[in-house]
């Protein structure tokens, strides 16, 4: 698994790891059942504190992205949402509001924002029957 972190970025390292794993799942680079590196392995590979990796894995488990099996490691979970359609729409609207607001403040036009969204959707591995 190829995860990258940027120590100079404003986002904390554990949040960068969480986002990196989520992006790898969304892009189809990691699929249900794939085993993640151990905390020690990933910490050594990225030259960061193991507590940082453990915190990222805890967040991923809390967000139902991974499953921890005692003594066996961490595995990517099947991506099924237990959210109601109403809650999913509410969260999507809030996320889009943040993204569009941030893009507005970079000076991006509506067309540029739409094109960037389309490019990101094309990059991801959506199931054929996504709701």
Backbone bond lengths (Angstrom), bond angles and torsions (degrees), N, CA, C in turn:
res aa  C-N    CA-C-N  psi(-1)  N-CA   C-N-CA  omega(-1)  CA-C   N-CA-C  phi
1 X - - - 1.452 - - 1.517 108.25 -
2 X 1.312 115.06 130.19 1.446 120.19 -177.95 1.526 109.36 -106.22
3 X 1.316 115.56 101.74 1.455 121.40 175.23 1.509 108.13 -112.58
4 X 1.301 115.07 143.12 1.456 119.71 178.07 1.510 108.85 -122.80
5 X 1.318 114.56 145.20 1.452 120.08 174.41 1.516 108.02 -128.95
6 X 1.298 115.19 155.68 1.461 121.03 179.31 1.519 107.88 -123.33
7 X 1.337 117.12 101.88 1.461 119.54 -179.08 1.529 113.50 -59.02
8 X 1.327 117.75 -22.01 1.460 120.91 -179.55 1.533 112.81 -87.03
9 X 1.322 117.47 -8.43 1.466 120.89 -178.85 1.523 110.58 -70.04
10 X 1.331 115.42 156.88 1.458 119.46 -179.50 1.540 112.06 -74.68
11 X 1.331 117.22 -25.65 1.473 120.45 179.81 1.526 109.74 -74.51
12 X 1.339 117.03 138.06 1.460 119.70 176.71 1.530 111.54 -58.54
13 X 1.323 115.93 151.73 1.468 120.77 -176.92 1.522 112.08 -57.56
14 X 1.336 117.72 -42.14 1.469 118.83 -177.80 1.524 110.22 -64.42
15 X 1.344 118.22 -35.01 1.461 120.46 178.33 1.527 110.65 -69.60
16 X 1.326 116.96 -34.54 1.461 120.18 175.81 1.529 110.32 -63.88
17 X 1.329 116.69 -39.52 1.465 120.14 177.80 1.523 111.15 -65.81
18 X 1.328 116.63 -44.39 1.460 120.76 178.48 1.526 109.40 -57.81
19 X 1.313 116.71 -49.45 1.458 120.95 -179.10 1.528 110.98 -63.23
20 X 1.329 117.24 -39.73 1.458 120.88 179.58 1.522 112.58 -62.23
21 X 1.335 116.88 -42.64 1.466 120.22 178.23 1.525 109.84 -67.06
22 X 1.320 117.16 -44.18 1.469 120.25 179.31 1.528 110.75 -60.04
23 X 1.325 117.05 -42.43 1.462 120.43 178.91 1.523 111.16 -65.09
24 X 1.332 117.13 -39.46 1.468 120.36 179.00 1.531 110.68 -64.19
25 X 1.325 117.54 -37.69 1.470 121.32 177.08 1.526 109.36 -67.65
26 X 1.333 116.51 -47.37 1.464 120.30 -177.73 1.530 111.76 -63.15
27 X 1.326 117.17 -32.20 1.465 121.19 -179.37 1.527 112.75 -85.81
28 X 1.339 117.09 -3.39 1.458 120.21 179.58 1.515 114.05 82.71
29 X 1.331 117.76 7.58 1.467 121.28 177.56 1.523 110.67 -75.64
30 X 1.316 116.57 -27.06 1.463 123.02 172.17 1.519 107.06 -122.18
31 X 1.329 116.93 135.55 1.456 120.32 -179.63 1.519 110.04 -126.43
32 X 1.321 115.52 167.97 1.458 121.30 -178.56 1.519 110.29 -52.00
33 X 1.327 115.31 130.39 1.451 121.46 179.19 1.512 114.39 95.22
34 X 1.323 118.24 -15.33 1.467 120.46 178.20 1.523 109.82 -64.42
35 X 1.318 115.55 136.79 1.460 120.94 179.29 1.523 109.60 -89.17
36 X 1.325 115.48 133.74 1.456 121.19 175.77 1.522 108.97 -85.25
37 X 1.324 117.24 156.24 1.471 119.23 175.84 1.531 109.68 -61.06
38 X 1.312 116.19 153.34 1.462 118.98 176.20 1.522 109.03 -63.54
39 X 1.319 115.67 162.90 1.459 120.69 178.40 1.519 110.01 -55.48
40 X 1.318 116.59 -47.15 1.471 120.12 -178.41 1.516 112.37 -64.99
41 X 1.346 116.65 -42.34 1.467 120.21 179.84 1.525 111.09 -61.02
42 X 1.333 116.71 -48.25 1.456 119.68 -177.21 1.527 111.17 -68.31
43 X 1.322 116.96 -38.33 1.463 120.14 177.50 1.525 110.62 -61.98
44 X 1.321 116.40 -41.61 1.463 120.54 179.05 1.531 110.30 -66.75
45 X 1.330 116.34 -43.85 1.466 121.17 -179.02 1.528 111.99 -61.61
46 X 1.334 116.23 -38.54 1.463 120.73 -177.17 1.527 112.87 -95.56
47 X 1.326 116.36 -3.45 1.473 122.05 -178.87 1.528 111.49 57.03
48 X 1.345 114.55 49.56 1.462 120.03 177.22 1.520 109.12 -130.80
49 X 1.312 116.14 170.72 1.453 122.35 -179.39 1.539 110.33 -68.10
50 X 1.328 117.75 134.37 1.468 120.09 177.82 1.532 113.39 -57.12
51 X 1.337 117.24 -29.89 1.469 119.52 178.11 1.524 111.88 -62.99
52 X 1.320 116.64 -30.23 1.465 121.49 177.67 1.526 109.75 -66.53
53 X 1.317 116.64 -44.42 1.473 120.88 178.74 1.530 109.55 -66.37
54 X 1.326 116.67 -43.00 1.467 120.18 179.57 1.525 110.70 -59.78
55 X 1.322 116.70 -41.11 1.470 120.72 179.06 1.526 110.44 -64.33
56 X 1.325 117.30 -41.04 1.468 121.17 177.84 1.526 110.25 -63.15
57 X 1.320 117.02 -45.36 1.465 120.58 179.18 1.525 111.00 -63.28
58 X 1.327 118.13 -36.86 1.463 121.14 176.92 1.524 110.64 -62.27
59 X 1.330 116.20 -43.30 1.464 120.39 179.46 1.528 110.31 -65.10
60 X 1.337 116.67 -43.43 1.465 120.38 179.50 1.528 111.35 -62.44
61 X 1.325 116.17 -37.26 1.464 119.74 177.42 1.525 110.11 -68.33
62 X 1.315 117.98 -42.65 1.463 122.00 179.50 1.528 111.49 -63.08
63 X 1.330 116.31 -30.65 1.461 121.37 -179.75 1.528 112.32 -92.02
64 X 1.340 116.78 9.80 1.472 122.94 176.69 1.524 114.01 62.31
65 X 1.322 116.51 31.06 1.461 120.48 176.64 1.522 109.58 -91.39
66 X 1.329 115.96 -36.14 1.465 120.78 179.59 1.521 110.18 -127.94
67 X 1.327 114.20 165.46 1.460 122.81 177.42 1.519 107.45 -126.91
68 X 1.318 116.18 130.39 1.466 120.28 176.11 1.523 108.75 -95.94
69 X 1.324 115.06 131.24 1.467 120.35 174.93 1.522 106.61 -116.54
70 X 1.310 115.59 117.94 1.462 121.57 -177.12 1.524 110.45 -52.08
71 X 1.308 115.86 122.83 1.454 121.61 177.45 1.516 115.10 82.05
72 X 1.346 116.84 -10.57 1.466 119.72 -177.79 1.523 112.49 -111.26
73 X 1.308 117.83 -26.88 1.457 121.20 178.77 1.503 113.48 118.44
74 X 1.327 115.19 -164.44 1.458 123.03 -179.06 1.518 109.92 -110.37
75 X 1.316 116.01 137.01 1.455 122.47 -175.79 1.521 110.09 -130.69
76 X 1.322 116.47 147.04 1.458 121.80 176.78 1.523 107.97 -70.26
77 X 1.333 115.05 132.38 1.464 120.68 178.55 1.523 110.64 -86.84
78 X 1.318 114.91 157.18 1.459 119.69 172.18 1.521 107.03 -64.06
79 X 1.313 116.94 136.47 1.457 121.00 -173.88 1.524 110.99 -88.64
80 X 1.320 114.82 81.84 1.459 121.39 174.04 1.516 107.34 -115.52
81 X 1.286 116.06 130.22 1.456 119.89 -179.16 1.516 110.16 -93.37
82 X 1.316 115.47 136.27 1.457 120.14 175.73 1.525 110.42 -96.68
83 X 1.334 116.15 7.30 1.461 120.24 -179.41 1.526 110.23 -74.62
84 X 1.309 114.73 146.13 1.465 118.89 173.00 1.529 107.84 -72.53
85 X 1.314 116.08 160.95 1.460 120.08 178.67 1.527 110.32 -58.99
86 X 1.298 116.56 -38.30 1.472 120.92 -179.86 1.534 111.26 -64.04
87 X 1.329 116.61 -45.48 1.467 120.63 -179.75 1.527 110.37 -67.81
88 X 1.325 116.83 -39.31 1.461 120.59 178.51 1.531 109.96 -60.97
89 X 1.343 117.18 -43.87 1.459 121.24 178.47 1.525 111.38 -64.67
90 X 1.327 117.27 -39.64 1.455 121.04 179.37 1.524 110.81 -62.40
91 X 1.343 115.96 -46.03 1.463 120.29 179.73 1.517 112.25 -66.63
92 X 1.321 115.98 -39.06 1.460 120.30 178.10 1.523 110.40 -62.91
93 X 1.319 116.96 -44.57 1.466 120.60 179.50 1.522 110.72 -61.26
94 X 1.329 117.75 -41.96 1.464 121.25 179.57 1.532 110.75 -65.39
95 X 1.326 116.85 -42.57 1.466 120.45 179.66 1.525 110.49 -64.93
96 X 1.320 117.12 -43.73 1.459 120.65 -179.94 1.523 111.05 -65.41
97 X 1.323 116.79 -37.53 1.469 120.40 177.86 1.525 110.17 -59.41
98 X 1.343 116.61 -43.61 1.470 120.53 178.94 1.528 110.98 -64.03
99 X 1.321 116.69 -46.69 1.466 120.80 -177.53 1.524 111.06 -64.17
100 X 1.319 116.86 -47.07 1.466 120.23 -177.95 1.525 110.55 -66.08
101 X 1.319 117.65 -38.93 1.466 120.98 177.54 1.520 110.43 -63.07
102 X 1.335 117.07 -45.64 1.470 120.32 178.02 1.533 110.52 -61.82
103 X 1.323 116.73 -42.70 1.462 120.40 -179.76 1.527 110.69 -64.52
104 X 1.321 117.27 -39.92 1.457 121.54 177.28 1.528 110.34 -57.08
105 X 1.318 115.61 -42.41 1.462 119.79 -177.27 1.527 113.18 -75.35
106 X 1.325 117.61 -9.72 1.471 119.73 172.18 1.516 110.57 -87.34
107 X 1.337 115.74 -9.40 1.458 120.27 -178.63 1.516 113.34 95.00
108 X 1.327 117.33 8.27 1.466 120.96 -178.90 1.527 110.16 -69.79
109 X 1.321 115.05 144.81 1.467 120.92 176.24 1.534 108.93 -84.39
110 X 1.327 115.68 167.38 1.467 120.39 177.39 1.532 110.37 -60.39
111 X 1.331 116.83 -39.14 1.473 120.30 178.85 1.529 110.94 -65.02
112 X 1.323 117.02 -40.63 1.470 120.32 178.50 1.529 110.88 -65.14
113 X 1.321 116.46 -39.29 1.463 120.43 178.72 1.524 109.85 -64.91
114 X 1.335 116.62 -44.99 1.474 120.81 178.59 1.524 111.28 -61.02
115 X 1.323 116.90 -43.20 1.462 121.19 -179.59 1.527 110.73 -65.21
116 X 1.325 116.85 -40.22 1.465 120.50 178.81 1.525 110.40 -65.68
117 X 1.324 117.29 -40.49 1.467 120.68 177.95 1.527 110.42 -63.40
118 X 1.316 117.35 -45.00 1.471 120.92 177.83 1.527 111.17 -60.08
119 X 1.327 117.26 -41.58 1.467 120.73 179.70 1.519 110.74 -63.50
120 X 1.309 117.27 -40.42 1.471 120.49 178.94 1.527 110.84 -68.63
121 X 1.305 117.96 -40.19 1.468 120.68 177.69 1.524 110.67 -62.65
122 X 1.322 116.90 -39.67 1.469 121.39 178.72 1.526 111.35 -65.11
123 X 1.322 116.36 -32.31 1.465 121.76 -177.20 1.529 112.12 -72.98
124 X 1.317 116.84 -26.73 1.468 120.25 -174.48 1.511 112.17 -87.31
125 X 1.327 114.14 163.08 1.465 122.51 -174.41 1.534 109.35 -106.99
126 X 1.336 115.88 74.12 1.466 119.92 -179.75 1.515 110.11 -76.62
127 X 1.338 116.86 137.23 1.474 119.09 174.13 1.523 109.90 -64.52
128 X 1.307 116.19 152.19 1.470 121.33 -178.45 1.522 112.80 -58.16
129 X 1.332 116.79 -35.80 1.459 120.07 -175.45 1.519 112.29 -103.48
130 X 1.353 117.89 35.31 1.450 118.54 179.87 1.508 110.47 -63.86
131 X 1.354 114.09 142.40 1.464 117.98 -178.60 1.503 111.85 -71.13
